[in-house]
């Protein structure tokens, strides 16, 4: 059931103490499915944000420079427990807990400097490549493997990006490298008493054309039969 925006807002304003923060005006003309219901702002540009969706729930978090500084919490119409958690977060902001906390972009920048890495891609090229793979890659095609900057482990398998729940919502500046394997083996199950039938497909020209189309730099490994695109080196 959709959340009543006015009731949601009034409940929050009547219950929450913004401390030294200030309630910000809400744009009531912007009727979207992801509206801001409450915005409390502190000096330094830190915000406590409550949003509602069109699906009967909302969420809240701390933000600076349009990036989350805290975990994201899911909420329906606020009950006492939800309001206590919200007030606790507001008190944390007011006490300075988030003053020196880095946004994701700041953490990426610090990590790249610390590891002496050089950027090889940008978000535009990542979007072009990923959109092309999502829309036009053969199906099924378990051809992609990637590692992000803060991961300690290296993935040991390839998957189909269409089944990846993170990639479309990820800050693509996080991608350290991506591999695309062009040879695909598909097994067709033919019953318990009969061996699977195996098909092998080589999509090398297809992937080469995409990489050329968007002028994406890559390295090719003949042994692994993979193209590697580096976000950072």
VOFIKE-864523 format. One record per residue: x, y, z of N, C-alpha, C in turn; residue number from 0; residue in three letters. Coordinates in nm, 2 decimals, m for minus. Atoms other than C-alpha are relative to their C-alpha. Example, Ala and Ser with C-alpha at 12.3 -4.5 7.8 and 13.67 -1.06 7.14 Angstrom:
2
    n.c1    n.c2    n.c3   ca.c1   ca.c2   ca.c3    c.c1    c.c2    c.c3    k    r
    0.09   m0.12    0.00    1.23   m0.45    0.78    0.09    0.12    0.00    0  ALA
   m0.09   m0.11    0.00    1.37   m0.11    0.71   m0.08    0.11    0.08    1  SER
//
This chain:
233
    n.c1    n.c2    n.c3   ca.c1   ca.c2   ca.c3    c.c1    c.c2    c.c3    k    r
    0.09   m0.12    0.00    0.00    0.00    0.00    0.09    0.12    0.00    0  UNK
   m0.08   m0.12    0.00    0.15    0.34   m0.09    0.00    0.08    0.13    1  UNK
   m0.02   m0.08   m0.12    0.28    0.56    0.19   m0.07    0.14   m0.02    2  UNK
    0.06   m0.14    0.01    0.08    0.88    0.26    0.11    0.10    0.04    3  UNK
   m0.11   m0.09   m0.02    0.35    1.14    0.22   m0.02    0.10    0.11    4  UNK
    0.03   m0.10   m0.10    0.19    1.41    0.43    0.00   m0.05    0.14    5  UNK
    0.00    0.06   m0.13    0.12    1.18    0.72    0.14   m0.05    0.04    6  UNK
   m0.14    0.04   m0.03    0.47    1.04    0.70    0.08    0.12    0.05    7  UNK
   m0.08   m0.12   m0.03    0.62    1.39    0.70   m0.04    0.06    0.14    8  UNK
    0.05   m0.05   m0.13    0.40    1.51    0.99    0.04   m0.08    0.12    9  UNK
   m0.04    0.09   m0.11    0.48    1.21    1.20    0.14    0.02    0.04   10  UNK
   m0.14   m0.02   m0.03    0.85    1.26    1.16    0.03    0.14    0.06   11  UNK
   m0.03   m0.14   m0.05    0.85    1.64    1.22   m0.05    0.01    0.14   12  UNK
    0.06   m0.02   m0.13    0.63    1.61    1.53    0.08   m0.09    0.10   13  UNK
   m0.07    0.09   m0.09    0.85    1.33    1.68    0.15    0.02    0.01   14  UNK
   m0.15   m0.01    0.01    1.21    1.39    1.57    0.05    0.14    0.04   15  UNK
   m0.06   m0.13   m0.04    1.43    1.66    1.73    0.13    0.01   m0.09   16  UNK
   m0.12   m0.02    0.10    1.68    1.79    1.46    0.12    0.05    0.07   17  UNK
   m0.11   m0.05   m0.07    1.91    1.92    1.73    0.05    0.13   m0.07   18  UNK
   m0.05   m0.12    0.06    2.13    2.18    1.56   m0.02    0.00   m0.15   19  UNK
    0.04    0.01    0.14    2.01    2.06    1.22   m0.12    0.08   m0.03   20  UNK
    0.12   m0.08    0.04    1.74    2.24    1.02   m0.08   m0.08   m0.10   21  UNK
    0.09    0.06    0.09    1.44    2.10    0.85    0.01    0.08   m0.13   22  UNK
   m0.01   m0.06    0.13    1.47    2.17    0.47   m0.14    0.00   m0.07   23  UNK
    0.13    0.01    0.07    1.17    2.26    0.25    0.00   m0.12   m0.09   24  UNK
    0.02    0.12    0.08    1.03    1.96    0.06   m0.07    0.04   m0.13   25  UNK
    0.06   m0.03    0.13    0.94    1.99   m0.31   m0.12   m0.09   m0.02   26  UNK
    0.12    0.08    0.01    0.58    1.88   m0.31   m0.05   m0.01   m0.14   27  UNK
    0.04    0.00    0.14    0.55    1.94   m0.69    0.06   m0.12   m0.07   28  UNK
   m0.08    0.11    0.06    0.79    1.65   m0.76   m0.06   m0.13    0.04   29  UNK
    0.07    0.13   m0.04    0.55    1.35   m0.74    0.06   m0.11   m0.08   30  UNK
   m0.06    0.12    0.06    0.78    1.06   m0.82   m0.01   m0.12    0.09   31  UNK
    0.01    0.12   m0.09    0.81    0.71   m0.68    0.11    0.00    0.10   32  UNK
   m0.12    0.00   m0.09    1.13    0.80   m0.49    0.02    0.13    0.07   33  UNK
   m0.01   m0.13   m0.05    1.05    1.12   m0.32    0.07    0.01    0.13   34  UNK
   m0.05   m0.03   m0.13    1.23    1.28   m0.03   m0.11    0.05    0.09   35  UNK
    0.11   m0.03   m0.09    0.99    1.30    0.26    0.05    0.09    0.11   36  UNK
   m0.06   m0.08   m0.11    1.23    1.46    0.52    0.15    0.02   m0.04   37  UNK
   m0.14   m0.03    0.02    1.56    1.64    0.49    0.04    0.09    0.11   38  UNK
   m0.06   m0.09   m0.11    1.75    1.77    0.79    0.14    0.02   m0.04   39  UNK
   m0.14   m0.04    0.04    2.07    1.96    0.71    0.08    0.07    0.11   40  UNK
   m0.09   m0.06   m0.09    2.37    2.05    0.92    0.10    0.08   m0.07   41  UNK
   m0.12   m0.07    0.06    2.66    2.29    0.86    0.10   m0.11   m0.04   42  UNK
   m0.09    0.10    0.06    2.92    2.11    0.65   m0.07   m0.08   m0.10   43  UNK
    0.06    0.07    0.11    2.66    1.98    0.41   m0.05   m0.14    0.03   44  UNK
    0.04    0.13   m0.03    2.56    1.67    0.60   m0.15    0.00    0.01   45  UNK
    0.15    0.01    0.00    2.19    1.56    0.56   m0.04   m0.13    0.06   46  UNK
    0.08    0.12   m0.04    1.96    1.31    0.73   m0.12    0.00   m0.09   47  UNK
    0.10    0.01    0.11    1.73    1.19    0.45   m0.09   m0.11    0.03   48  UNK
    0.10    0.11    0.00    1.41    1.00    0.46   m0.07    0.01   m0.14   49  UNK
    0.06    0.00    0.13    1.27    0.89    0.12   m0.12   m0.10    0.01   50  UNK
    0.11    0.10    0.01    0.95    0.70    0.03    0.00   m0.05   m0.14   51  UNK
    0.02    0.06    0.13    0.89    0.47   m0.26   m0.15   m0.01   m0.03   52  UNK
    0.14    0.01    0.04    0.57    0.40   m0.45   m0.05   m0.14    0.04   53  UNK
    0.03    0.14   m0.02    0.57    0.04   m0.31   m0.03   m0.03    0.15   54  UNK
    0.04    0.02   m0.13    0.46    0.09    0.05    0.12    0.00    0.10   55  UNK
   m0.11    0.00   m0.09    0.80    0.14    0.21    0.09    0.13   m0.03   56  UNK
   m0.09   m0.11    0.02    1.07    0.40    0.25    0.14   m0.04    0.06   57  UNK
   m0.13    0.03   m0.06    1.43    0.43    0.37    0.07    0.13    0.04   58  UNK
   m0.07   m0.12   m0.05    1.66    0.67    0.55    0.15   m0.03    0.02   59  UNK
   m0.14    0.01    0.00    2.03    0.74    0.57    0.06    0.14    0.02   60  UNK
   m0.08   m0.13   m0.01    2.30    1.01    0.63    0.07    0.02   m0.13   61  UNK
   m0.05   m0.03    0.13    2.43    1.18    0.32    0.08    0.13    0.00   62  UNK
   m0.07   m0.12    0.03    2.69    1.43    0.20    0.04   m0.01   m0.15   63  UNK
   m0.04    0.00    0.15    2.76    1.54   m0.16   m0.08   m0.10   m0.08   64  UNK
    0.09    0.10    0.07    2.47    1.32   m0.27    0.05   m0.14    0.01   65  UNK
   m0.05    0.14   m0.02    2.65    1.01   m0.14   m0.03   m0.04    0.14   66  UNK
    0.03    0.05   m0.14    2.55    0.79    0.16    0.13   m0.01    0.08   67  UNK
   m0.11    0.02   m0.10    2.77    0.81    0.47   m0.03   m0.11    0.10   68  UNK
    0.04    0.10   m0.10    2.57    0.56    0.67   m0.06   m0.12   m0.08   69  UNK
    0.08    0.11    0.05    2.39    0.23    0.62   m0.13    0.06   m0.05   70  UNK
    0.14   m0.04    0.05    2.05    0.25    0.44   m0.10   m0.09    0.08   71  UNK
    0.10    0.08   m0.08    1.76    0.15    0.66   m0.14    0.01   m0.06   72  UNK
    0.14    0.01    0.06    1.42    0.03    0.53   m0.10    0.03    0.11   73  UNK
    0.11   m0.03   m0.09    1.10    0.16    0.69   m0.13    0.00   m0.07   74  UNK
    0.14   m0.02    0.05    0.72    0.14    0.65   m0.05    0.12    0.08   75  UNK
    0.05   m0.12   m0.08    0.50    0.39    0.84    0.07   m0.01    0.13   76  UNK
   m0.09    0.02   m0.11    0.73    0.47    1.13   m0.07   m0.03    0.13   77  UNK
    0.04    0.03   m0.13    0.67    0.30    1.46    0.10    0.05    0.10   78  UNK
   m0.08   m0.05   m0.11    0.83    0.37    1.80    0.15   m0.04   m0.02   79  UNK
   m0.14    0.05    0.01    1.14    0.15    1.73    0.07    0.08   m0.12   80  UNK
   m0.06   m0.07    0.11    1.20    0.32    1.39    0.03    0.14    0.04   81  UNK
   m0.03   m0.14   m0.04    1.17    0.67    1.54    0.11    0.01    0.09   82  UNK
   m0.11    0.00   m0.10    1.41    0.58    1.82    0.14   m0.02   m0.08   83  UNK
   m0.12    0.01    0.08    1.67    0.46    1.56    0.03    0.13   m0.08   84  UNK
   m0.02   m0.12    0.07    1.62    0.77    1.35    0.05    0.11    0.09   85  UNK
   m0.04   m0.11   m0.09    1.66    1.00    1.65    0.15   m0.03    0.05   86  UNK
   m0.14    0.04   m0.04    1.98    0.80    1.75    0.10    0.04   m0.11   87  UNK
   m0.08   m0.04    0.11    2.12    0.86    1.40    0.02    0.15   m0.01   88  UNK
    0.00   m0.14   m0.01    2.03    1.23    1.42    0.10    0.05    0.11   89  UNK
   m0.09   m0.04   m0.12    2.21    1.26    1.76    0.14   m0.03   m0.04   90  UNK
   m0.13    0.03    0.04    2.51    1.09    1.61    0.06    0.10   m0.10   91  UNK
   m0.05   m0.11    0.09    2.53    1.34    1.33    0.03    0.13    0.07   92  UNK
   m0.02   m0.12   m0.07    2.49    1.62    1.57    0.12    0.00    0.09   93  UNK
   m0.12    0.01   m0.09    2.77    1.49    1.79    0.13    0.00   m0.08   94  UNK
   m0.12    0.00    0.09    3.01    1.49    1.49    0.05   m0.13   m0.05   95  UNK
   m0.04    0.13    0.04    3.02    1.12    1.43    0.03   m0.01   m0.15   96  UNK
   m0.01    0.01    0.14    2.99    1.17    1.05    0.09    0.11   m0.06   97  UNK
   m0.07   m0.12    0.05    3.20    1.49    1.03    0.12   m0.03   m0.09   98  UNK
   m0.12    0.04    0.08    3.52    1.32    0.90   m0.02   m0.13   m0.07   99  UNK
    0.02    0.13    0.07    3.36    1.01    0.75    0.00    0.03   m0.15  100  UNK
   m0.01   m0.03    0.15    3.45    0.98    0.38   m0.11   m0.06   m0.08  101  UNK
    0.09    0.06    0.10    3.21    0.93    0.10    0.07   m0.11   m0.08  102  UNK
   m0.06    0.11    0.08    3.26    0.64   m0.14    0.10    0.06   m0.10  103  UNK
   m0.09   m0.06    0.09    3.42    0.87   m0.39    0.13    0.04    0.06  104  UNK
   m0.12   m0.04   m0.08    3.66    1.00   m0.13    0.08   m0.12    0.04  105  UNK
   m0.08    0.12   m0.04    3.75    0.65   m0.02    0.07   m0.06   m0.13  106  UNK
   m0.06    0.05    0.13    3.81    0.55   m0.39    0.13    0.08   m0.03  107  UNK
   m0.12   m0.09    0.03    4.04    0.85   m0.44    0.11   m0.03    0.09  108  UNK
   m0.11    0.03   m0.10    4.24    0.78   m0.12    0.06   m0.13   m0.03  109  UNK
   m0.05    0.13    0.03    4.27    0.41   m0.21    0.09    0.00   m0.12  110  UNK
   m0.08   m0.01    0.12    4.40    0.49   m0.56    0.13    0.07    0.02  111  UNK
   m0.13   m0.07   m0.03    4.66    0.74   m0.43    0.09   m0.09    0.09  112  UNK
   m0.08    0.08   m0.09    4.77    0.50   m0.15    0.06   m0.12   m0.08  113  UNK
   m0.06    0.11    0.08    4.82    0.21   m0.40    0.07    0.04   m0.12  114  UNK
   m0.07   m0.06    0.12    4.97    0.44   m0.66   m0.05   m0.06   m0.13  115  UNK
    0.07    0.05    0.12    4.72    0.33   m0.92   m0.03    0.12   m0.10  116  UNK
    0.04   m0.10    0.11    4.64    0.51   m1.25   m0.13   m0.04   m0.06  117  UNK
    0.13    0.03    0.06    4.29    0.53   m1.39    0.01   m0.02   m0.15  118  UNK
   m0.01    0.04    0.15    4.25    0.36   m1.73   m0.14    0.02   m0.06  119  UNK
    0.13   m0.01    0.05    3.87    0.40   m1.77   m0.07    0.11    0.07  120  UNK
    0.09   m0.10   m0.07    3.59    0.64   m1.69   m0.14   m0.06    0.00  121  UNK
    0.13    0.05   m0.02    3.23    0.60   m1.60   m0.08   m0.01   m0.13  122  UNK
    0.07    0.01    0.13    3.11    0.68   m1.95    0.03   m0.12   m0.08  123  UNK
   m0.04    0.12    0.08    3.31    0.40   m2.11   m0.05   m0.13    0.07  124  UNK
    0.05    0.11   m0.07    3.21    0.16   m1.84   m0.15   m0.02   m0.03  125  UNK
    0.14    0.00    0.03    2.84    0.25   m1.89   m0.02   m0.06   m0.14  126  UNK
    0.01    0.04    0.14    2.88    0.20   m2.27    0.02   m0.15   m0.01  127  UNK
   m0.03    0.14    0.01    3.04   m0.14   m2.23   m0.10   m0.08    0.07  128  UNK
    0.09    0.08   m0.08    2.81   m0.27   m1.96   m0.14    0.00   m0.06  129  UNK
    0.13    0.00    0.07    2.49   m0.15   m2.14    0.00   m0.09   m0.12  130  UNK
    0.00    0.09    0.12    2.60   m0.32   m2.46    0.00   m0.15    0.04  131  UNK
    0.00    0.14   m0.05    2.67   m0.65   m2.27   m0.14   m0.04    0.05  132  UNK
    0.14    0.03   m0.06    2.33   m0.63   m2.09   m0.10   m0.01   m0.11  133  UNK
    0.10   m0.01    0.11    2.14   m0.55   m2.41    0.02   m0.10   m0.11  134  UNK
   m0.03    0.07    0.13    2.32   m0.75   m2.68    0.08   m0.12    0.01  135  UNK
   m0.08    0.12   m0.01    2.54   m1.02   m2.54   m0.08   m0.13   m0.03  136  UNK
    0.07    0.12    0.02    2.44   m1.37   m2.65   m0.05   m0.06    0.13  137  UNK
    0.06    0.05   m0.12    2.22   m1.56   m2.41   m0.02   m0.15   m0.02  138  UNK
   m0.07   m0.04   m0.12    2.31   m1.75   m2.21    0.15    0.03   m0.03  139  UNK
   m0.14   m0.03    0.02    2.66   m1.61   m2.18    0.07    0.03    0.13  140  UNK
   m0.08   m0.02   m0.13    2.86   m1.66   m1.86    0.14    0.04   m0.04  141  UNK
   m0.13   m0.04    0.07    3.14   m1.45   m2.00    0.07    0.11    0.08  142  UNK
   m0.05   m0.12   m0.06    3.21   m1.17   m1.75    0.05   m0.04    0.15  143  UNK
   m0.06    0.01   m0.14    3.43   m1.16   m1.43    0.06    0.14    0.03  144  UNK
   m0.06   m0.12   m0.04    3.53   m0.85   m1.24    0.03    0.01    0.14  145  UNK
   m0.05   m0.02   m0.14    3.70   m0.73   m0.92   m0.01    0.14    0.03  146  UNK
    0.01   m0.13   m0.04    3.63   m0.42   m0.73    0.12    0.04    0.09  147  UNK
   m0.12   m0.04   m0.07    3.89   m0.21   m0.55    0.02   m0.05    0.14  148  UNK
   m0.01    0.03   m0.15    3.81   m0.30   m0.19   m0.01   m0.15    0.02  149  UNK
    0.01    0.15   m0.02    3.78   m0.68   m0.25    0.14   m0.06    0.01  150  UNK
   m0.13    0.06   m0.02    4.06   m0.89   m0.12    0.02   m0.13   m0.09  151  UNK
   m0.01    0.13    0.08    3.97   m1.20   m0.33   m0.02    0.03   m0.14  152  UNK
    0.02    0.00    0.14    3.98   m1.26   m0.70   m0.11   m0.10   m0.04  153  UNK
    0.11    0.09    0.04    3.66   m1.41   m0.85    0.06   m0.12   m0.08  154  UNK
   m0.05    0.11    0.07    3.72   m1.76   m0.98   m0.10   m0.06   m0.10  155  UNK
    0.10    0.05    0.10    3.42   m1.80   m1.21   m0.05    0.12   m0.08  156  UNK
    0.06   m0.10    0.09    3.25   m1.61   m1.49   m0.16    0.00    0.01  157  UNK
    0.15    0.00   m0.01    2.88   m1.50   m1.49   m0.06    0.09   m0.11  158  UNK
    0.07   m0.08    0.10    2.62   m1.34   m1.71   m0.04    0.13    0.08  159  UNK
    0.03   m0.12   m0.07    2.58   m0.97   m1.62   m0.15    0.02    0.02  160  UNK
    0.14   m0.02   m0.02    2.21   m0.99   m1.67   m0.06   m0.06    0.13  161  UNK
    0.04    0.05   m0.13    2.20   m1.19   m1.35    0.07    0.06    0.12  162  UNK
   m0.08   m0.07   m0.10    2.42   m0.95   m1.16   m0.09    0.11    0.06  163  UNK
    0.09   m0.10   m0.06    2.21   m0.75   m0.91    0.06    0.13    0.04  164  UNK
   m0.07   m0.12   m0.05    2.48   m0.50   m0.83    0.05    0.09   m0.11  165  UNK
   m0.07   m0.07    0.10    2.63   m0.39   m1.15   m0.07    0.13   m0.05  166  UNK
    0.08   m0.12    0.05    2.35   m0.15   m1.27   m0.01    0.11    0.10  167  UNK
    0.01   m0.10   m0.11    2.35    0.03   m0.93    0.13    0.03    0.06  168  UNK
   m0.13   m0.02   m0.06    2.72    0.02   m0.86    0.07    0.13   m0.05  169  UNK
   m0.09   m0.11    0.04    2.95    0.32   m0.86    0.11   m0.07   m0.08  170  UNK
   m0.09    0.08    0.08    3.15    0.20   m1.16    0.15    0.04    0.02  171  UNK
   m0.13   m0.03   m0.03    3.46    0.38   m1.04    0.06   m0.10    0.09  172  UNK
   m0.05    0.11   m0.09    3.49    0.08   m0.80    0.07   m0.11   m0.08  173  UNK
   m0.05    0.11    0.07    3.58   m0.16   m1.08    0.15    0.01   m0.03  174  UNK
   m0.14    0.00    0.02    3.95   m0.25   m1.07    0.03   m0.06   m0.14  175  UNK
   m0.01    0.06    0.14    3.93   m0.48   m1.38   m0.12   m0.09   m0.03  176  UNK
    0.10    0.09    0.04    3.69   m0.68   m1.58    0.05   m0.09   m0.11  177  UNK
   m0.04    0.10    0.10    3.75   m0.99   m1.79   m0.12   m0.05   m0.08  178  UNK
    0.11    0.06    0.08    3.54   m1.11   m2.08    0.05   m0.12   m0.07  179  UNK
   m0.05    0.13    0.06    3.58   m1.47   m2.19   m0.09   m0.03   m0.12  180  UNK
    0.08    0.01    0.12    3.48   m1.52   m2.55   m0.04   m0.14   m0.04  181  UNK
    0.04    0.14    0.03    3.46   m1.90   m2.57   m0.10   m0.05    0.11  182  UNK
    0.11    0.05   m0.09    3.14   m2.04   m2.42   m0.03   m0.15   m0.02  183  UNK
    0.04    0.14    0.01    3.06   m2.40   m2.35   m0.14   m0.02    0.07  184  UNK
    0.14    0.02   m0.05    2.69   m2.49   m2.30   m0.03   m0.15    0.00  185  UNK
    0.03    0.14   m0.01    2.57   m2.83   m2.18   m0.16   m0.01    0.00  186  UNK
    0.15    0.02    0.01    2.22   m2.95   m2.28   m0.03   m0.14    0.07  187  UNK
    0.04    0.12   m0.08    2.07   m3.20   m2.03   m0.10   m0.08   m0.09  188  UNK
    0.09    0.09    0.08    1.91   m3.50   m2.22   m0.06   m0.11    0.07  189  UNK
    0.06    0.11   m0.07    1.80   m3.72   m1.94    0.11   m0.06    0.09  190  UNK
   m0.09    0.07   m0.10    1.95   m3.93   m1.65    0.08   m0.11   m0.06  191  UNK
   m0.07    0.11    0.06    2.05   m4.21   m1.88    0.09    0.03   m0.12  192  UNK
   m0.07   m0.04    0.12    2.20   m4.01   m2.16    0.09    0.12    0.03  193  UNK
   m0.10   m0.11   m0.03    2.51   m3.79   m2.15   m0.05    0.13   m0.06  194  UNK
    0.03   m0.13    0.04    2.47   m3.42   m2.18    0.06    0.03   m0.14  195  UNK
   m0.06   m0.04    0.13    2.52   m3.27   m2.53    0.07    0.13    0.03  196  UNK
   m0.08   m0.12   m0.03    2.79   m3.01   m2.53    0.01    0.08   m0.13  197  UNK
   m0.02   m0.09    0.11    2.80   m2.70   m2.76    0.11    0.10    0.04  198  UNK
   m0.10   m0.10   m0.02    3.09   m2.46   m2.79   m0.01    0.11   m0.10  199  UNK
    0.02   m0.12    0.09    3.05   m2.11   m2.92    0.12    0.10    0.03  200  UNK
   m0.10   m0.10   m0.01    3.32   m1.85   m2.99   m0.05    0.14   m0.04  201  UNK
    0.05   m0.13    0.02    3.21   m1.49   m2.96    0.10    0.11   m0.01  202  UNK
   m0.12   m0.09    0.00    3.55   m1.33   m3.01   m0.03    0.12   m0.09  203  UNK
    0.03   m0.11    0.09    3.44   m1.11   m3.31   m0.10    0.10    0.06  204  UNK
    0.11   m0.08   m0.06    3.13   m0.99   m3.12    0.06    0.09    0.10  205  UNK
   m0.06   m0.08   m0.11    3.33   m0.87   m2.82    0.11    0.10   m0.05  206  UNK
   m0.10   m0.09    0.06    3.61   m0.72   m3.03   m0.07    0.12   m0.06  207  UNK
    0.07   m0.11    0.06    3.36   m0.51   m3.22   m0.05    0.09    0.11  208  UNK
    0.05   m0.08   m0.11    3.21   m0.38   m2.89    0.12    0.09    0.05  209  UNK
   m0.12   m0.07   m0.06    3.56   m0.28   m2.76    0.05    0.10   m0.10  210  UNK
   m0.04   m0.10    0.10    3.65   m0.11   m3.09   m0.10    0.11   m0.01  211  UNK
    0.11   m0.10    0.01    3.31    0.06   m3.11    0.01    0.12    0.10  212  UNK
   m0.01   m0.10   m0.11    3.37    0.24   m2.78    0.14    0.04    0.04  213  UNK
   m0.14   m0.03   m0.02    3.75    0.27   m2.81    0.04   m0.03    0.15  214  UNK
   m0.03    0.05   m0.13    3.79    0.07   m2.49    0.14   m0.07    0.00  215  UNK
   m0.13    0.07    0.00    4.15   m0.03   m2.41   m0.01   m0.13    0.07  216  UNK
    0.01    0.13   m0.06    4.21   m0.39   m2.33    0.13   m0.08   m0.03  217  UNK
   m0.11    0.10    0.03    4.47   m0.67   m2.31   m0.06   m0.13   m0.03  218  UNK
    0.06    0.13    0.04    4.41   m1.00   m2.47    0.09   m0.12    0.05  219  UNK
   m0.08    0.12   m0.04    4.52   m1.34   m2.32   m0.04   m0.12   m0.08  220  UNK
    0.04    0.12    0.09    4.53   m1.62   m2.58   m0.02   m0.12    0.08  221  UNK
    0.01    0.12   m0.08    4.57   m1.89   m2.31   m0.14    0.00    0.07  222  UNK
    0.13    0.00   m0.07    4.27   m1.78   m2.11   m0.12    0.03   m0.09  223  UNK
    0.10   m0.04    0.10    4.08   m1.66   m2.42   m0.09    0.11    0.06  224  UNK
    0.07   m0.11   m0.06    3.99   m1.34   m2.24    0.05    0.14   m0.04  225  UNK
   m0.04   m0.14    0.01    3.99   m0.97   m2.29   m0.01    0.06    0.14  226  UNK
    0.00   m0.07   m0.13    4.09   m0.77   m1.98   m0.01    0.15   m0.01  227  UNK
    0.01   m0.15    0.00    3.97   m0.41   m1.93    0.04    0.04    0.14  228  UNK
   m0.05   m0.05   m0.13    4.15   m0.23   m1.65   m0.07    0.13    0.03  229  UNK
    0.04   m0.13   m0.05    3.98    0.03   m1.45    0.11    0.08    0.06  230  UNK
   m0.12   m0.06   m0.06    4.31    0.10   m1.27    0.12   m0.10   m0.03  231  UNK
   m0.12    0.08    0.01    4.67   m0.02   m1.32    0.10    0.04    0.10  232  UNK
//
